[in-house]
């Protein structure tokens, strides 16, 4: 074995751990946890992009909750909206894992209204 080459090329040890910006990007899509990266990493452009998208989803969730508490007969429609926000959150987390800044379908353009 070459003493100068101490790196291991196979096995789980060779996988790089997720960076802090990846963790913050994932937190941006987990409901109220969007405020953690908003206040701690708002100067990082990658995290900022995903925080804006997470804020859109969080806003939709809050509006859905408020409307649902006032108009309970709409619960079936509101459950569909909740399912859609869950699916969009998963898409956002996958984009973070791929290290891409891709807008979410349908609601991604609304993130431009958040100036952070």
C-alpha positions in Angstrom: 0.0 0.0 0.0 1.3 3.4 -0.9 1.8 5.4 2.4 1.1 8.7 0.6 -2.3 7.6 -0.7 -4.4 7.1 2.3 -7.8 7.7 0.7 -10.3 4.9 0.5 -12.1 4.7 -2.8 -14.9 2.2 -2.1 -17.4 1.8 0.7 -19.6 4.3 2.5 -16.6 6.2 3.9 -15.9 7.6 0.4 -19.2 9.4 0.1 -19.0 13.0 1.0 -21.3 14.2 3.8 -23.9 16.7 2.9 -22.8 20.3 3.2 -24.3 22.8 5.4 -26.0 24.6 2.5 -27.6 21.3 1.5 -29.0 20.9 5.0 -30.3 24.5 5.0 -31.8 23.9 1.5 -33.7 20.9 2.8 -34.9 22.8 5.9 -36.3 25.4 3.5 -39.0 22.9 2.4 -40.0 21.7 5.8 -42.8 24.1 6.8 -42.0 26.4 9.6 -38.4 25.3 9.6 -37.9 27.6 6.6 -37.1 30.3 9.1 -33.9 28.6 10.2 -32.1 29.0 6.9 -33.8 32.4 6.3 -32.1 33.9 9.3 -28.8 31.9 9.3 -27.8 31.6 5.6 -29.7 34.3 3.7 -26.4 35.5 2.1 -25.8 32.2 0.3 -27.5 32.5 -3.2 -28.2 28.7 -3.3 -29.9 28.7 0.1 -31.7 32.0 -0.6 -33.2 30.5 -3.8 -34.7 27.5 -2.0 -35.8 29.6 1.0 -37.9 31.8 -1.3 -39.5 28.7 -2.8 -40.0 27.3 0.7 -41.7 30.5 1.8 -44.1 30.2 -1.1 -45.1 26.7 0.0 -45.3 27.7 3.7 -47.6 30.6 2.7 -49.8 28.3 0.8 -49.9 25.9 3.9 -50.9 28.8 6.2 -53.5 30.1 3.8 -54.9 26.6 3.5 -55.0 26.2 7.3 -56.8 29.6 7.8 -59.4 28.9 5.0 -59.9 25.4 6.3 -60.6 26.6 9.8 -63.2 29.1 8.5 -64.8 26.9 5.8 -64.7 23.3 7.1 -67.0 21.9 4.3 -64.1 22.5 1.9 -61.9 20.0 3.8 -61.7 17.7 0.8 -60.4 20.4 -1.6 -58.0 21.6 1.1 -56.6 18.1 1.6 -55.8 18.1 -2.1 -54.0 21.4 -1.7 -52.0 20.0 1.2 -51.1 16.9 -0.8 -49.9 19.2 -3.6 -47.7 21.2 -1.3 -46.2 18.0 0.1 -45.4 16.8 -3.4 -43.9 20.2 -4.3 -41.8 20.1 -1.1 -40.4 16.7 -2.1 -39.6 18.0 -5.6 -37.8 20.9 -3.9 -35.8 18.6 -1.6 -34.8 16.5 -4.6 -33.6 19.7 -6.4 -31.5 20.5 -3.3 -30.0 17.0 -3.3 -29.1 17.4 -6.9 -27.6 20.8 -6.2 -29.8 22.6 -8.7 -31.8 25.8 -8.6 -34.9 24.7 -10.6 -38.2 26.5 -10.0 -41.0 24.4 -8.6 -43.9 23.6 -11.0 -47.0 25.9 -10.9 -45.9 28.0 -7.9 -42.2 28.5 -8.4 -42.6 31.9 -10.1 -44.3 33.3 -7.0 -40.9 33.2 -5.2 -39.9 36.4 -7.0 -42.3 38.3 -4.7 -40.2 37.6 -1.7 -37.4 40.2 -1.3 -34.9 38.7 1.1 
